[in-house]
């Protein structure tokens, strides 16, 4: 990519998409059509938009997401939304001359009991975590579709699996928040109310790899420029934390000094979601944000909304 390249970020208003836009603009690259992005669920609108703009490079960060609560309550909505994003945007990008596409998947597509750390060779080796099975299946379909276009049409379409992203633009709602957004809101409200304790879903023992959204955006741009392998690539920091450790760090950032209680009647989700990102790191990419610094910046953003 260079100045003057036609670059499209699908889902450019989402947390991850907007971070990719910021990252591109920092390099003097201006994504096209950000003020007129089509509804990715409308195939005719997608085809018309890509036919008019004919982007050379496409980042596919579109599609609704949710945490355990949202995945449990609305699996059909989340699966349909992600399927439409993939089946509408990937073929249309190919048909209208995209030179390269990076499709962003989620670490929930790995089998629930895959060996640690999660390697791309483990994909399809077992069932995924049941609470996110519908969404994960849709994301797996997008991964396979990228591979199908690579094999049938020689399109260098790359599927990338992201660690759990958080940061400015995150969803803090009761219905759809992922664990970082949900805990920031919960600890913030408890601290302001002077509550003696905060309840956290699950046992606190599952381990997650978190990536600050600006690091993830940087990794996506890096992959677009530097990676053209046939295999899916993991985008992670190489550092994982337990949910209990995350809760303690968020309590510190927010200023909550009460007790943290774990509700073991609630689902834990996958026992471990840490990625083997050795291919990405071997190419020279490294994260810039620590979890502590990222949570502090995310909380500052939360206080402004």
Protein Blocks (a to p, Z undefined) as FASTA:
>chain_A
ZZhiacddehilbmklmmmmmmmmmnopacehklmcccfklmklmmmmmmmnopabdcdf
edcdddfklmmmmmmmmmmmmmmmmmmmmmmmmmnopabdcddddfklpcfklccdddfk
lgopaccdfklmmmmmmmmmmmmmmmmmmmmnopacddddddddedehiafbfklocfkl
mmmmmmmmmmmnopabdcdehjhlaccddddfklmmmmmmmmmmmgccfbdcdddehiac
dfklmmmmmmmmnopabdcdddfkbcebjabdcddfklmmmnopacfbdfklmmmmmmmm
mmmZZ
